[in-house]
Amino acid sequence: MIHREDRDSVAVLRLEHGKANALDAELVTALADEIDAIRSAGTPSAVVITGSGSIFSAGVDLFRFLESGEEYLDRFFQALIHCFHRLFVFPRPLVAAVNGHAIAGGAVFAAAADYRIMSDGRGRIGMPELGVGIPFPVMAIEILRFAASTQHLQELVYLGRSYTAEEAFRVGLIDEIAKPDALLERALEVAGNLGAMPAARFGLTKLQLRAPSLDQVERQAPRMDPEVLSGWKAPETHAAIRAYVEETLQSRPTNR
């Protein structure tokens, strides 16, 4: 599910969960646990997160979303927010090596990193949730607000476009584009350089940069997230998701 390989001073965490690395309660819990274990151990000095095959992550497993009932949605909602938070507050350098499609929650994973490198190819990155009918948890919105260029944030969220690497660079979702065969090595290089900085100073500076976003989450999530979860459970949301699945996903690879 999460394959870890330590490369000198950098841990590479590779999502290996079916063909699409679709997000479910088990995957996001495993990733959060791995991040917390690295944080507790104090080593290595930096982390690279990437996907497998040609997909970074295709986002939420919509089939599981529809089939598993309210108890699962409650558990998944909390686990997903927790995973977003643990990635965002990880005190050491976190580099996203976006090897292909990074959709919805997969795009949030990338946006939570300190530096994002995307493979130059057919992969797309974007946030289609609103078009599908799924509202955003506050944590996800604040990560996107932090990562994306302010002038493009509404375009990103409202229009639900998926961007090529070049387009994603333009709107601030990624920091750099690399050739597919050079992606991981470049990510390791960036992570190693960032990890060579004094750890305590890096962690403090990272917290300073992200503190306004975290303060906003603390203020707004208790009020807004219950409404978001209700939206996840609403019959009209499930109907919209079913229509989306029937139109666009039935022929695509899933974790099934």
N, C-alpha and C positions, 0 to 999 in steps of 0.2 A: 504493500500500500504506500509506504514511504520508504524509499531506499536511500540509505545514508552511505556516503563514501567520503572519508577524510582525505583531503589533498593538501599536504603540508599543514598550513595554519588555517585552512578553510574547510568547512563542512559543506558538501554538496547534498542537498535534499532533493530527491527526484520523485515526483508524483508518479506512481505506477498503480493505477486503479482503473482497470478496464481499458477500452480503446480510447475513451474520451476524457479520462480523468474527471468524470462528472462528480460534483460535490454532493456528498451525503453525510449523515451524522457521523459515520465511522471514519471517513477520510478526514474531515475537518478536525475531529477530536484527535486523531493520530498525529496530524501535523502540529496542532497546538501543543500536544504532549512532547513531541520531539523538540520543538523550539524551547519549551520550558526546561527540558532536560539539558540542553546545551547551555542555556542561561545559568542553570544551577551549577553545572560543572565548571564554569568559568573558562572553558576551552571548547573548541578552537576560537580564534579571534574574530572570525567572520563566517557568514553563511551565504551560500548561493542556493536559491530555489529555482527549479526548472521542472519541465514535464518530460514525457516520454513520447517517442515517435514524432508525429507532426503536430501534436496538440499539447499546449501548456495546460489548459483546463477549459472544457466546454461549458463550465458553469454548473448550476444546480441540476441534479438528476431529476428532470421533470416527471419522468415516469414514476419514480419513487415518491415524489411530491404528491402526485395525484392518487397513488394507490395505497399509501400507508396510514392514512387517517390522522385525526387531530393530535393524538398522543405523540406520534412521530414528529409532526410539524412543530409542536411545542419543544421537543427535545432538539430537533435540528436547528430551529431558530436560535435557541440559546447557544448551541455549540458553534454555529456559524459566526455569531457575533463575538463569542469568546475567541475564536481563531483569528478573526480580523484584528481584534484588540491585541492579542499576543504578538502577532506579526508587527503591528504598528508600533508597539512600545518596546520591542526587543532592543536592548541597549547597545548591542554591537552592530557592526555593519551588516546589512542584509541586501544582497544584490539579486534581482530577478533576471534570469536568463530565459526570455520568452521565446521558446523554440517553435511556436506555432500558434494556433488559435487560442486566444485568451478572452473568453466571453463571460459577461456578467460577473459572478463571483470570482472567476479566474482573473478578470481584469482588476478586480479589487485586490486580489493577492499581489499582483504586480505593482499596483499603485501604492501598496503599503510599504514597499521596499525603499531603501535609500537611493538606489540607482537601478535603472531599468534598461536592459539591452534586449532588443528584439531582432529576431532572425529576419533577414531580407528574403522574402519568399511569398508564398500564397497565404500565409497566416493572417488572421484578422483579430483585432482587439476592439471591444466595445461593450456597451451597456444597453441591451435591448429590453430590460425588465419592464419599463413603463408601457411599452408597446404591447407586451404580453399581458400586462395587467397586474404585475407584481410590484408592490411598493417597496421602497428601500428602507432597511434599518438605518437609524441615525449614524451608527458607526461607519457604515458603508459610504453614506453621503459625505461625511466629514473626511474620510480618507480620500475620496475623489476630489473634494474641495481643496485639500492640501496638495494633491499631486498634479492636478490638471491646471492649465492656464486659465485664469479667471474668466477671460473673455470667451472661452470655449466651453465652460462648464455646463451652461444651459443647453448648448448644442449636444453635448455628450449625453446628458441625462434625458432631455426631452425627446430628441429625435431618434435615439436608439440606434444610431449608425454603427456599423463596424468599420474600422479603419485599417488600411494597409500600414505597414511600418512607417513609410514616409509621412502619411497623413497623421499617424499617432504621434510622431515626432513634432509635427506642426502644432498639435493641440496640447502638447505637454504631457501626454500619457507615457511616453518613453523618453529616455535621455540619449540613446545611441542606437545605431543600426549596425549589425554585424552579418557577415556571410555565415550561412548555416554551419559550415565545417569549422568556423573560427569562434562561434558563439560562446561555447563553454570556456574555452581558454581565455577569451577576453573577459568574461565574467569573473573567472578566477583571478585574473590580473587586477581587475578593479577591486575585488573583495580583499585581495592581499594587500594592496596599497592602502585601502581604508583601514584594514585591520592592523596595519603597522603603526597607526596613530595611538597615542596614549589612551588606553581603554576608558579610564574614568572621565577624561576630558571629552572624548568622543560621545560617551553616553550622556553626559550633562548637556552638551551642545545639542544633541539629537532631541533630548527632552525639552529643551528651550524652544526649539523650532516647532515641536509638535504639541506643546502645552495648550495653545489656544484651541486646537482641534479637540483635544481631550477634555478641556473645560466645557466646550460646547456639548460634547457627548454627555458629560455628567449632568449638565443642566437639562438637556432636551430629551434624552433617551427615556427617562421614566415617564414622561408625558406622551411621547410620540410612538415609542415602540409597541405598546399594547395595541394601539390603533393599526400599526403596520401588521402585527401578527393577526389581528382580526381580518385585515385585508387578505392576508395569505389564505385564510380559511374560508373566505366568502365564496358562495356558490358561483357568483359571476366571475370571480377570478379563476376558479377551476374550469369553468366553461371556456374562458378565453385561452387558458393554457392548453386545453384539449384541442381547440381549433388550431392553435399555433403548432402543436405537435403533429397534428394530422397534415398540415400544410407543409411544414419545413423539416421535421425531424424523423419521420418514419423511415426514410431511406438512409439516414446517417448512422454512423456507429455510436453505440451507447455502451454503458457498462454491462448490458445484458448479453 
